[in-house]
Amino acid sequence: MESPMTHTTTRIIREEHGALSAMLRSIVLLLAQHRRQETLPDFGVLRAMLFYVDEFPEKRHHRKESELLFPKLRARTPLSRELLDRLDEDHALGERRIRNVEHALLGFEMMGEARREAFEKALGQYVDFYLSHMAMEEREILPLAERVLTQEDWADLDEAFGANRDPLTGFEPDEEYRQLFTRIVNVVPAPLGLGAAS
């Protein structure tokens, strides 16, 4: 077995978690900046950032964890089954949670200042939930996987996760996503993007 934390899948999951954390924290920073300046944010950019969260982590990253990684762990060990069930439930609820945030953003955009606090609260709850979820996977699930999965398991996982190619982890975006990522990267501050620092 390879030394801990060297499997391609483990590296990709951590990189994708890092990209998502940076995206979520960037949204929070942008909102805080606009609140300080008493200005409204660029709603199109916020929609693009939330679309990324919905499109990549929710539909690609989580699906592979729940459909591939977690079943392999359940097949190899009785450990952490309750935690795996909870993480699967988080994944299942993720789409509804992001819709709630997107709806709160629409309310802020359509109704103005009266809905700023509701959006910031919805986003804050989502960010807290997501960061906690990813930390649990990294602290509990990935080390367990390193201990119990076989080389055959890792070969299957590495092939599947290797196809993710999230542009925020350094890959060239697919043509259909190029405009989205150009818009995000040009507005979001470093280190995630090229925009001005908050």
Secondary structure by P-SEA (a helix, b strand, c coil): cccccccaaaaaaaaaaaaaaaaaaaaaaaaaaaaaaccccaaaaaaaaaaaaaccccccaaaaaaacaaaaaaaccccaaaaaaaaaaaaaaaaaaaaaaaaaaaaaaaacccaaaaaaaaaaaaaaaaaaaaaaaaaccaaaaaccccaaaaaaaaaaaaacccccccccccccaaaaaaaaaacccccccccccc
